[in-house]
Amino acid sequence: MLKNKTVIFLGAGSMAESMISGIINAQKLPAEQIHVTNATNHERLGEIKERYGVRTFPKNEIPYQEADLIILAMKPKGAEGILREIKDNLSPEQTVISVLAGISIDFMEKRLKQGQQVVRIMPNTSSSVRESATALSPGSAVQKDHIETVRELFECMGKVFLINEKEMDVFTGIAGSGPAYFYYLMEQMERAGKAAGLEDEAVRKIVAQTLYGAAKMVLETGEDPAVLRKNVTSPNGTTASGLEALEKYRGGEAITQAIYYAAERSKEISQELDSSLVES
């Protein structure tokens, strides 16, 4: 069970803090069982310790032997060095978890001992409000009960989806980058509302509640979005007119292409990063 585990965060940036906040707020793990370090910023460690009550350590004093889960949360360019550094400090029963964009499971497994359990995770920025859509891809050596422990940990931050690593790029295009698409849509809806005379504060809440309600309908009813769309579209009505404009201005195609572009860029970044780390 998660409550009996000890977690080490290697990195103390904004993503690490979002995860720590989610775990603490979910009350799934005592703060003293969360250990945090970073390379040089001791002031940042002090902030994290004061804010969440976790234990912090200088990089060279991390008690790896106490950890069940080791989370790589530093900048991706630091992956090569940290993997080689921790290699001889870990046992096969410990699980290495990466939230680093562009760092593949194969890359990690090649730099750790054979049989080391490795999991790749892709959360999104909604982790900070515990509503992330998070991808989980296990390496070849990961035991089933360890997968469930990792899943439980990241469910502190939202919903977790077990996927094959080859699907990580399209997941990134949908869920990793997805919040930005919805924020962009909200910007446009706000702009239209303001232009029509609605007050700034009111229109923002109206737009956010509308988006939230639509998402909740999909999640709670289990209905196909296409069915829900048809249910609220009366012939020759206002919604039908709005949807006609979306078709006319190719709104659907724009959304699809945004996902494809982001997925392709995710693949490119992974290849570029993998190549640069190997060369260095």
Solvent accessible surface area in square Angstrom, and as a share of the most:
residue,aa,sasa,rsa
1,M,150,0.67
2,L,1,0.00
3,K,114,0.48
4,N,105,0.54
5,K,52,0.22
6,T,21,0.12
7,V,0,0.00
8,I,0,0.00
9,F,0,0.00
10,L,6,0.03
11,G,6,0.06
12,A,6,0.04
13,G,38,0.36
14,S,93,0.60
15,M,61,0.27
16,A,0,0.00
17,E,27,0.12
18,S,21,0.14
19,M,0,0.00
20,I,0,0.00
21,S,19,0.12
22,G,1,0.01
23,I,0,0.00
24,I,42,0.21
25,N,89,0.45
26,A,21,0.16
27,Q,161,0.72
28,K,87,0.37
29,L,7,0.03
30,P,53,0.33
31,A,24,0.18
32,E,106,0.47
33,Q,41,0.18
34,I,0,0.00
35,H,3,0.01
36,V,0,0.00
37,T,3,0.02
38,N,21,0.11
39,A,69,0.54
40,T,108,0.63
41,N,79,0.40
42,H,116,0.52
43,E,135,0.61
44,R,44,0.16
45,L,10,0.05
46,G,38,0.36
47,E,67,0.30
48,I,0,0.00
49,K,107,0.45
50,E,156,0.70
51,R,131,0.48
52,Y,40,0.15
53,G,46,0.44
54,V,1,0.01
55,R,102,0.37
56,T,32,0.19
57,F,29,0.12
58,P,53,0.33
59,K,70,0.30
60,N,136,0.70
61,E,108,0.48
62,I,14,0.07
63,P,15,0.09
64,Y,18,0.07
65,Q,145,0.64
66,E,84,0.38
67,A,5,0.04
68,D,48,0.25
69,L,4,0.02
70,I,0,0.00
71,I,0,0.00
72,L,0,0.00
73,A,13,0.10
74,M,41,0.18
75,K,140,0.59
76,P,42,0.26
77,K,151,0.64
78,G,31,0.29
79,A,0,0.00
80,E,28,0.12
81,G,45,0.43
82,I,14,0.07
83,L,0,0.00
84,R,139,0.51
85,E,82,0.37
86,I,0,0.00
87,K,75,0.32
88,D,108,0.56
89,N,74,0.38
90,L,11,0.05
91,S,48,0.31
92,P,88,0.56
93,E,105,0.47
94,Q,13,0.06
95,T,0,0.00
96,V,0,0.00
97,I,0,0.00
98,S,0,0.00
99,V,18,0.10
100,L,7,0.04
101,A,52,0.41
102,G,7,0.06
103,I,1,0.01
104,S,27,0.17
105,I,13,0.06
106,D,75,0.39
107,F,4,0.02
108,M,0,0.00
109,E,52,0.23
110,K,147,0.62
111,R,25,0.09
112,L,8,0.04
113,K,89,0.38
114,Q,186,0.83
115,G,40,0.39
116,Q,8,0.03
117,Q,2,0.01
118,V,0,0.00
119,V,0,0.00
120,R,15,0.05
121,I,1,0.01
122,M,22,0.10
123,P,8,0.05
124,N,13,0.07
125,T,96,0.56
126,S,24,0.16
127,S,0,0.00
128,S,63,0.41
129,V,104,0.60
130,R,100,0.36
131,E,124,0.55
132,S,1,0.01
133,A,29,0.22
134,T,0,0.00
135,A,0,0.00
136,L,0,0.00
137,S,1,0.01
138,P,43,0.27
139,G,10,0.10
140,S,111,0.72
141,A,38,0.29
142,V,18,0.10
143,Q,78,0.35
144,K,164,0.70
145,D,89,0.46
146,H,27,0.12
147,I,25,0.13
148,E,82,0.37
149,T,18,0.11
150,V,0,0.00
151,R,60,0.22
152,E,53,0.24
153,L,0,0.00
154,F,0,0.00
155,E,85,0.38
156,C,2,0.01
157,M,0,0.00
158,G,12,0.11
159,K,134,0.57
160,V,14,0.08
161,F,97,0.41
162,L,89,0.44
163,I,31,0.16
164,N,88,0.45
165,E,51,0.23
166,K,172,0.73
167,E,68,0.30
168,M,3,0.01
169,D,30,0.16
170,V,64,0.37
171,F,24,0.10
172,T,22,0.13
173,G,0,0.00
174,I,95,0.48
175,A,12,0.10
176,G,26,0.25
177,S,34,0.22
178,G,3,0.03
179,P,22,0.14
180,A,60,0.46
181,Y,59,0.23
182,F,107,0.45
183,Y,122,0.47
184,Y,141,0.54
185,L,78,0.39
186,M,32,0.14
187,E,89,0.40
188,Q,62,0.27
189,M,78,0.35
190,E,16,0.07
191,R,140,0.51
192,A,66,0.51
193,G,11,0.10
194,K,77,0.33
195,A,92,0.71
196,A,89,0.69
197,G,62,0.60
198,L,86,0.43
199,E,134,0.60
200,D,91,0.47
201,E,121,0.54
202,A,40,0.31
203,V,3,0.01
204,R,141,0.51
205,K,127,0.54
206,I,89,0.45
207,V,7,0.04
208,A,40,0.31
209,Q,111,0.49
210,T,77,0.45
211,L,48,0.24
212,Y,128,0.49
213,G,25,0.25
214,A,57,0.44
215,A,51,0.40
216,K,88,0.37
217,M,101,0.45
218,V,52,0.30
219,L,144,0.72
220,E,125,0.56
221,T,68,0.40
222,G,65,0.63
223,E,73,0.33
224,D,80,0.41
225,P,83,0.52
226,A,38,0.29
227,V,61,0.35
228,L,27,0.13
229,R,109,0.40
230,K,132,0.56
231,N,105,0.54
232,V,103,0.59
233,T,37,0.21
234,S,69,0.44
235,P,121,0.76
236,N,157,0.81
237,G,25,0.24
238,T,126,0.73
239,T,52,0.30
240,A,25,0.20
241,S,67,0.43
242,G,39,0.37
243,L,46,0.23
244,E,123,0.55
245,A,45,0.35
246,L,100,0.50
247,E,137,0.62
248,K,146,0.62
249,Y,161,0.61
250,R,152,0.56
251,G,17,0.17
252,G,47,0.45
253,E,82,0.37
254,A,62,0.48
255,I,110,0.56
256,T,56,0.32
257,Q,73,0.32
258,A,34,0.27
259,I,36,0.18
260,Y,125,0.48
261,Y,161,0.61
262,A,21,0.16
263,A,13,0.10
264,E,85,0.38
265,R,111,0.40
266,S,20,0.13
267,K,90,0.38
268,E,65,0.29
269,I,70,0.35
270,S,23,0.15
271,Q,111,0.50
272,E,96,0.43
273,L,30,0.15
274,D,52,0.27
275,S,52,0.33
276,S,55,0.36
277,L,11,0.05
278,V,94,0.54
279,E,143,0.64
280,S,114,0.73
